[in-house]
């Protein structure tokens, strides 16, 4: 260190020598900066008076606030037994909210047609001109830095890094979409987003073995469990179109952490909310969709995503056998875990030991909610290549199998009580 100082004839003492002219230069920068800031404040004050709406929008963006009425056009989906894929519902919600959310910008890993994440009529983010031969020409309405759709290319890791850069800069809410199976390619930037508490939204579609013929290489088994293990990442797997709408609201509102939405490729029924609890229960992470007639269930069925449909069907069959069933939709462990203990015990009654969780993915982690006397119907092996409904049937992810496992649990509980 001392020799390094001697070579350019730098003083050996003090250890951190700062020449006076350097100090003066940096002290002058204070005043220069103050003058620049004053000029900026004056210009922006004048801009705000001339364009009050745009001025307010700019301030809200800088503060990370959502504009007034941003969710005014988000649809409420009518009950529908055929329903729609939650990825389709997600696309409808995004496109309803985006015109009122100028900060929402993003794209997919070359999968917009499959993930339904293109922002309609909001343009593509590209340079404003194109070179043809030796002439520079504008392609009006096609390429623009004002566009909101980004072309990340088939590179999930690069997309995740770009999203982090946008979120770290601030003033925008970036989103990126791809299939759940390839979330593994972007784990490092997801992990960094969680560490840095960046507001990034990930849209992961084709979220289970129900995607079908692509086979085991494309069927996500362990990805849900792996992403749930990331501290600071909120994972949400909505069960129908209206839960998807609430999930997008939550994802846009949080502001201080990344959120991952897990959406289906296949259609799922849109629940009749006149007969079921409101989808806004998703905000608590888990909620009672329908309860036993007397409010004292014999068994609690817990499901997420497309498996909520299965436990609703199983409930109808079990009720015909005079079995009281509570159906709990649990789209987000993370949101549920931050609820008061009183709420969690109200949703999943400690007194009911017969509990069955159903999810078309790895069962790891679910035992904390079903307890020692409950069971999990999951997928703990890799899938096969077949149509989605065939794969689900062959792997036992069906309403009939839910009923069979529920009856086994109830019989075990009966024997325990009779001893």
C-alpha positions, 0 to 999 in steps of 0.5 A: 500500500505504501509503495503504491502511494510512493510511485505517483508521489502521493503523501504517505500520511494521512492514510486517506489524503484528500487534496484541497482542490478535490475537496473544493470541487466536491463542495462546489458540486453541492451548490451546483446540484442545489441550483439544478434541483431548483431549476427542475422544481420550477420547471415541474411546478410550471408543468403541473400547472399547465398539465395537472392530470399528467403532473399528478400521474408522474408524481404517483408513478415516482412514489410507486402509487396506483392512480385513482380508479386504476381497477375500475374496469377489471371485470367480474366474471359471471358463473360458468360451469365451463369457465375459462383458463385462468391464463385467459382470465389473467389476460382479460384482467391485464388488458382491462387495467393496463390503460389506466396503469401507465406504469405497467410494462412487460412481456414474455419469453416469446410466448405472448400467444400462449400466456395471454400477456400481450397488452392490446393496442399499447404498442411495442417498446422498440426504437422509434425508427428503422434504417432502410439502405442508407436512409433513416425512416420512422415507422409510425405506430409500429415501433416506439419507446412509448410502447408497453410490450417488451420483446425479451426473446427466448431467454428467461434468465435475461428477462428476469434480469431486465425486470429487476433492472426496471423495478430497481430503477423505479417508476414502473411495474414490470411483468414477465411471463413464461411457462411454469416449468421454465421458471427454473431458468430465471431462479437467480433473478427471482431470488435477487428480486426477493432479496432486494424487495423489488416489485416484479410480477411473474406470470407463470402459465401451464401450471400443472401436468394437465397441460398434457402431451408435452410430457414430463420435460414440460410438466411442472412437478416441483416448481410450485414447491420450489418457488414457495420456498423463496423467502419474500416471494408471494406465490398465488395460484388462483382457482377461477377467473374471479380469484385471478382478478383478485390475484392481479389486484394483490400483485399490483398493490403490494409494491414491496416484493415480487409476486408470482401468479400460477395460471392454468392452460385448461379451462376451469369453472367460474364459481357462482359467487351467489352460492360461494364466498366472495373471491376477495377471500384470496387476499387472506391466502385461504378462505372457506368457499362453502361450508358444511350445512351446520358449520361443523364439518366432518372433513376439510378439503383444501385445494388450489388452482384447477383442483378447487374444481375437483374438491367442489365436485367431491363435496357434492358426492360426499354430501350425498352420503351425509358427510359434512364437508368444508371446502377451503380454497388456498391460493397463497401460503404466503398470504395465509401465513401473515394472517392472525392465528385466530383467522387461520384457525377459523379457516382450517379448524384445529378440531377437525383432524380429517383434512385432505389437501389436493394439488397437481404438483409436489406434495412437499409442504402441504403436511403443515396444513393437513396435520399428522392425521390428514393426507395430501393428494399430489404428484410426486413423480414425473408425468407422462405424455398424454392429453391433460385429462388423461394424465390427471386421471392416470395420476389420480388427480380426480374428484373420485379419488378425492372422495376415496381418500376422504372416506379413508381419512374419515374411517381412520378418524372414526376408529380413533374416536371409538377406541 
